[in-house]
Amino acid sequence: MLATQARTRVEAHAIDHAIERLTRRYAGRHAAETVRQTVEQVVDLYATAEIHAFVPVLVERDARRILDAQAAEATDAAEAAEAAEAAE
């Protein structure tokens, strides 16, 4: 087996585990499909990386930041809507 094939399989396996961890972490805040799509978008950003040793860790960290930001925006929007209703 070529080293690049092994790396690719190891990397894919690590990314799959990251998706599972993030799906559990964001259950109730984000749909599993949203988590998966976010991770896939971040993976695409690292597609041209010359060194892939830390790509799964970086992908999970970046996806977590994006998902946290989206959850915060949703919370802010919901609070603003509640405040607007209360003001009426």
trRosetta pair geometry for C-beta under 8 A, 3 or more apart (Angstrom, degrees):
i j d omega theta_ij theta_ji phi_ij phi_ji
1 5 5.4 -117 -178 78 91 124
1 6 5.5 97 129 -55 122 99
2 5 4.5 92 63 4 88 104
2 6 7.1 -158 94 -5 47 84
3 6 5.7 -56 -150 38 35 111
3 7 6.1 36 153 -21 68 106
4 7 5.5 -51 -144 37 33 113
4 8 6.2 37 155 -23 64 106
5 8 5.7 -53 -147 35 30 113
5 9 6.5 27 154 -16 63 105
6 9 5.9 -57 -150 38 31 108
6 10 6.1 29 153 -17 67 108
7 10 5.7 -56 -144 40 30 109
7 11 5.9 31 156 -20 66 110
7 52 6.0 100 165 81 124 133
8 11 5.7 -53 -142 39 27 112
8 12 6.2 29 156 -19 63 107
9 12 5.7 -52 -143 37 30 111
9 13 6.2 33 155 -21 63 106
10 13 5.7 -54 -149 35 29 113
10 14 6.4 28 152 -18 64 106
11 14 5.8 -56 -148 37 30 110
11 15 6.3 31 153 -20 65 106
11 52 5.8 -38 -89 160 142 124
11 55 6.0 16 -143 71 118 123
11 56 6.0 -166 -150 -48 65 105
12 15 5.6 -52 -146 36 32 113
12 16 6.4 37 152 -22 64 103
13 16 5.7 -51 -151 32 31 114
13 17 6.7 29 151 -16 63 104
14 17 5.7 -54 -151 37 34 111
14 18 6.4 39 148 -23 65 103
14 56 3.5 -35 123 -114 125 166
15 18 5.4 -50 -150 32 35 116
15 19 6.6 39 150 -22 64 100
15 39 6.7 139 -173 163 93 122
15 43 6.2 40 -135 -94 142 130
15 56 5.4 -126 -64 -116 63 95
15 59 6.2 -10 -115 88 93 156
16 19 5.7 -50 -153 31 33 113
16 20 6.7 33 149 -18 63 103
17 20 5.5 -50 -150 35 37 114
17 21 6.3 37 153 -18 68 103
17 56 7.9 37 57 -173 98 134
18 21 5.7 -53 -146 37 32 110
18 22 6.1 26 157 -14 67 109
18 39 6.3 152 108 -134 110 135
18 56 5.9 -170 -35 -173 134 91
18 59 6.2 96 117 97 170 104
18 60 4.0 -126 -143 -85 125 108
18 63 7.2 109 152 42 119 144
19 22 5.9 -59 -143 42 27 106
19 23 6.0 33 156 -25 64 108
19 35 6.3 127 -155 130 73 105
19 36 5.5 43 -148 -103 126 72
19 39 5.2 -117 -89 25 89 169
20 23 5.7 -53 -145 33 27 113
20 24 6.6 24 156 -14 62 105
21 24 6.0 -59 -155 37 30 108
21 25 6.2 28 151 -20 66 111
21 60 7.1 17 71 -142 128 128
22 25 5.4 -53 -141 39 35 114
22 26 5.9 5 167 4 70 113
22 35 4.9 168 117 -163 109 123
22 38 7.9 -127 146 76 151 120
22 39 6.6 164 44 -62 154 121
22 60 6.7 -159 -52 -144 116 84
22 63 6.0 -34 -108 118 160 126
22 64 6.5 -135 -113 -81 110 78
22 67 6.7 149 -169 -7 115 164
23 26 6.6 -70 -137 51 21 89
23 27 6.6 51 155 -62 60 85
23 32 4.8 31 -138 -123 118 85
23 35 4.9 179 -84 77 69 161
23 36 7.5 20 -75 -49 112 81
24 27 5.9 -24 -152 -20 31 115
25 64 7.6 -16 102 -119 156 100
26 29 4.8 -93 -167 64 77 104
26 30 4.2 -5 149 36 128 106
26 35 5.7 162 59 -81 135 121
26 67 5.5 -75 -88 171 149 139
26 71 7.2 -139 -137 -65 104 133
27 30 8.0 -68 -81 57 19 63
27 32 8.0 11 -98 -67 77 83
29 67 7.7 98 111 170 120 100
29 71 4.8 4 179 -114 131 121
29 74 7.7 153 -166 63 85 144
30 34 4.5 -119 -178 83 101 129
30 35 5.4 118 115 -53 125 87
30 38 8.0 -20 178 -7 153 139
30 67 5.8 -72 -27 -150 158 109
30 70 7.0 67 -87 95 120 129
30 71 6.9 -85 -43 -72 100 99
31 34 4.6 100 58 0 80 102
31 35 7.3 -146 96 -3 46 83
32 35 5.6 -53 -153 35 36 113
32 36 6.3 36 151 -19 68 106
33 36 5.6 -52 -145 37 33 112
33 37 6.2 32 156 -18 66 107
34 37 5.9 -55 -145 38 29 109
34 38 6.3 31 155 -21 63 107
34 67 7.8 120 129 -115 105 100
34 70 8.0 -152 167 118 131 161
35 38 5.8 -57 -149 35 28 112
35 39 6.4 26 155 -16 64 107
35 63 7.4 75 -162 168 69 124
35 67 6.7 23 -109 -98 77 140
36 39 5.9 -57 -150 37 30 109
36 40 6.3 28 154 -18 65 108
37 40 5.6 -55 -145 38 32 111
37 41 6.4 35 155 -21 65 104
38 41 5.8 -54 -151 33 30 112
38 42 6.5 26 153 -15 64 106
38 63 5.0 118 127 -146 105 95
38 66 5.4 -177 -162 95 123 134
38 67 5.9 110 128 -63 173 94
39 42 5.8 -58 -150 39 32 109
39 43 6.3 39 151 -25 67 104
39 59 6.2 66 -157 161 79 110
39 60 7.6 6 -121 -94 105 53
39 63 4.7 7 -89 -103 66 154
40 43 5.4 -47 -145 31 34 116
40 44 6.7 41 153 -24 62 100
41 44 5.7 -50 -157 28 33 115
41 45 7.2 38 145 -23 61 99
42 45 5.5 -46 -160 23 42 117
42 46 7.1 23 150 -5 67 104
42 59 4.8 136 117 -147 117 76
42 62 4.7 157 -143 95 134 121
42 63 4.9 -115 1 -63 154 87
42 66 7.2 -151 -63 -2 120 142
43 46 6.1 -70 -158 45 36 101
43 47 7.0 68 143 -61 66 82
43 55 7.7 69 -133 165 70 112
43 59 5.4 27 -79 -126 67 138
44 47 5.4 -14 -157 -28 42 119
45 62 7.4 -102 60 131 145 165
46 49 4.6 -12 -172 -20 78 125
46 52 7.7 113 153 -120 113 77
46 55 4.8 145 150 -140 148 105
46 58 6.5 127 -85 92 145 126
46 59 6.3 -94 8 -71 144 97
49 52 5.8 126 95 -83 115 65
49 55 5.9 173 57 -87 155 113
51 54 7.3 28 123 22 100 87
52 55 4.6 -29 -157 -11 68 128
54 57 4.9 -54 -169 45 77 115
54 58 5.5 77 131 -24 90 104
55 58 5.7 -61 -142 42 30 109
55 59 5.9 34 160 -24 68 107
56 59 5.6 -52 -142 35 30 113
56 60 6.4 28 159 -17 64 105
57 60 6.0 -56 -150 36 28 108
57 61 6.4 27 153 -17 64 109
58 61 5.7 -55 -146 38 31 111
58 62 6.1 26 158 -15 67 109
59 62 6.0 -59 -144 41 27 106
59 63 6.0 25 158 -18 65 111
60 63 5.9 -56 -142 39 27 110
60 64 6.2 32 156 -23 63 107
61 64 5.8 -57 -150 33 27 113
61 65 6.6 28 152 -19 62 104
62 65 5.7 -52 -152 33 34 113
62 66 6.5 32 152 -17 66 104
63 66 5.7 -54 -149 37 34 111
63 67 6.1 29 155 -15 68 109
64 67 5.8 -57 -142 42 29 108
64 68 6.1 33 156 -21 64 107
65 68 5.8 -53 -145 36 27 112
65 69 6.4 27 155 -19 62 107
66 69 5.8 -58 -152 36 29 111
66 70 6.4 27 152 -18 65 107
67 70 5.6 -51 -145 37 33 111
67 71 6.3 34 155 -19 65 105
68 71 5.8 -56 -148 37 30 110
68 72 6.3 30 153 -19 65 106
69 72 5.7 -54 -147 36 31 111
69 73 6.4 33 153 -20 64 105
70 73 5.7 -52 -148 35 32 112
70 74 6.4 32 153 -19 64 106
71 74 5.7 -54 -148 36 32 112
71 75 6.3 33 152 -19 65 106
72 75 5.6 -54 -147 37 32 112
72 76 6.2 34 154 -19 65 106
73 76 5.7 -53 -146 37 31 112
73 77 6.3 31 155 -19 65 106
74 77 5.8 -53 -147 36 30 111
74 78 6.3 30 154 -19 64 107
75 78 5.8 -55 -147 37 30 110
75 79 6.3 29 155 -17 65 107
76 79 5.8 -57 -147 38 29 110
76 80 6.3 30 154 -20 65 107
77 80 5.7 -54 -147 36 30 112
77 81 6.4 31 154 -19 64 105
78 81 5.7 -53 -149 35 31 111
78 82 6.4 32 152 -18 64 105
79 82 5.7 -53 -148 37 33 112
79 83 6.3 33 153 -20 65 106
80 83 5.7 -54 -146 37 31 112
80 84 6.3 34 153 -21 64 105
81 84 5.7 -53 -147 35 31 112
81 85 6.4 31 153 -18 64 105
82 85 5.7 -55 -149 37 32 111
82 86 6.3 31 153 -19 65 108
83 86 5.6 -54 -145 38 31 112
83 87 6.3 33 154 -23 64 108
84 87 5.7 -55 -148 34 30 112
84 88 6.9 39 152 -31 61 100
85 88 5.9 -49 -157 17 34 115
